[in-house]
C-alpha cells in the first residue's frame, strides 16, 4: 500500500513537472535566469504542499516513520528537507559543472541556457530519490542547512549594502537640485518609517502586565542602531550619506519585526502570535520575500562585476581585439565574435546562490530545526528569533564597516 501511495505521489509530481517542462521548452536563452528562479519557486511550493498534506503518506513509509510513532511535526520537517536536498543537489551539480566557464564559445554555455527537458527530468528524479533515503541523511543535511542558510543571508546583506550605495551614488551623480531634494525626502521618510515601526512593535511585543525585557532590549537596540549609523554616516571624516543609513535603518526595523514575530506563539510577550491568520500571513510573506530575494541575489550577485564575477572576461588589450578586428575585416567577424563573447555573469556562482537558497527555504519552512521539537508553524521558534536578530546586527555592523574601513586602511582601495 505504501509503495502504491509513493508511486501515486511520484506520478503527481511528474505530471506537475511535465507542465513546467512544456513551458520551459519555449524559454529563450535570455530568460534562463528567470526560468531557474521559476524552478526554485516550484520547489518552494512543493515543499509547502507536502509539508501540509503529505503526513499521512509519510506515516506509511517505514524508512521515514521508523518507529511507527513519529510525530506530525517530525514528518513535516522530513518532507521539507527531502525536497530541499533534491533542489540543493541539482543546483550544486550545475554549479560544479559550470566552474571555469568564461565565454559563450564554451560548450557548457548551451547547457546552462538550454536542455530544459533534461534538466527538469533530473530535478524531478533527484527530488523523488530523496524520499528513499534514511532519516540520518536529513539529520546531517538539516544541521548543515543552518550554516548554508546563514551564508545566504550574508550574501543578501552584502547585496543590500551594494544596492543602497549604488542608489545613493546614482542620484548624487545627477547633480541636480530635484535629486538632492528626493534624497532628503526618501531619507527622512525611511527614518520616520523605521521609528514608527519600532514604536508599533513596542505595542505588539511589550504587552502590559508581562516582563518582556528581552523584547525591549531588541527594540531599543534597533532604535540605537538607527540613530548611531545616521550619526556615523554624517560625520565629516566619513564619506557617507543619509540615504543608505536611512534605508539600512528601515531594513533593520523590519528584520527586528520578523524576529519578534517568530517568537513562540505561547510566549506571553508575543502579542500578535495567537491567531492562525498571522501564521498564514507570515508564511505567504516569507515565501514571497524569499522568492524575490533569491531572484535578486542570483541576478545581482551573478552579474556583478565586483562580486564573484567570472575570473577572466577580457575587455581590452592583448591580442584578442586585434584578432577580432582581423576577422571582421575578413568577413568572419559576426559569428566568431559572438562565439568568443565573454559571459556576463558567473554561471557557477549563480547556481551556488540557488543551492544556498534551497537550504534557506528548508530552514524557513521548518522553523530552523531538523528535529521533532518543531512547533509545526512556519519560521517560529527561538532559533528563528536569534537568526533574525543576529542578521539585523550583522547588517548594521557591515554597513558601519563600509564607512570606517577607508579611514582605518587609507592605503587600500575600497569600491
C-alpha positions, 0 to 999 in steps of 0.5 A: 500500500505504501509503495502504491501511495509513493508511486501515486505521489511520484506520478503527481509530481511528474505530471506537475513537472511535465507542465513546467517542462512544456513551458520551459521548452519555449524559454529563450536563452535570455530568460534562463535566469528567470526560468531557474528562479521559476524552478526554485519557486516550484520547489518552494511550493512543493515543499509547502504542499507536502509539508501540509498534506503529505503526513499521512503518506509519510506515516506509511513509509517505514524508512521515514516513520521508523518507529511507527510513532513519529510525530506530525511535526517530525514528518513535516520537517522530513518532507521539507528537507527531502525536497530541499536536498533534491533542489540543493543537489541539482543546483550544486551539480550545475554549479560544479559543472559550470566552474571555469566557464568564461565565454559563450564559445564554451560548450557548457554555455548551451547547457546552462541556457538550454536542455530544459527537458533534461534538466527538469527530468533530473530535478524531478528524479533527484527530488523523488530519490530523496524520499528513499533515503534514511532519516540520518541523511536529513539529520546531517543535511538539516544541521548543515542547512543552518550554516548554508542558510546563514551564508545566504543571508550574508550574501543578501546583506552584502547585496543590500549594502551594494544596492543602497550605495549604488542608489545613493551614488546614482542620484548624487551623480545627477547633480541636480537640485530635484535629486538632492531634494528626493534624497532628503525626502526618501531619507527622512521618510525611511527614518520616520518609517523605521521609528514608527515601526519600532514604536508599533512593535513596542505595542505588539511585543511589550504587552502590559502586565508581562516582563518582556525585557528581552523584547525591549532590549531588541527594540531599543537596540534597533532604535540605537542602531538607527540613530548611531549609523545616521550619526556615523554616516554624517560625520565629516571624516566619513564619506557617507550619506543619509540615504543608505543609513536611512534605508539600512535603518528601515531594513533593520526595523523590519528584520527586528519585526520578523524576529519578534514575530517568530517568537513562540506563539505561547510566549506571553510577550508575543502579542500578535502570535495567537491567531492562525491568520498571522501564521498564514500571513507570515508564511505567504510573506516569507515565501514571497520575500524569499522568492524575490530575494533569491531572484535578486541575489542570483541576478545581482550577485551573478552579474556583478562585476565586483562580486564573484564575477567570472575570473577572466572576461577580457575587455581590452588589450592583448591580442584578442581585439586585434584578432577580432578586428582581423576577422571582421575585416575578413568577413568572419567577424559576426559569428566568431565574435559572438562565439568568443563573447565573454559571459556576463555573469558567473554561471557557477556562482549563480547556481551556488546562490540557488543551492544556498537558497534551497537550504534557506527555504528548508530552514524557513519552512521548518522553523530552523530545526531538523528535529521533532521539537518543531512547533509545526508553524512556519519560521517560529521558534527561538532559533528563528528569533536569534537568526533574525536578530543576529542578521539585523546586527550583522547588517548594521555592523557591515554597513558601519564597516563600509564607512570606517574601513577607508579611514582605518586602511587609507592605503587600500582601495575600497569600491 
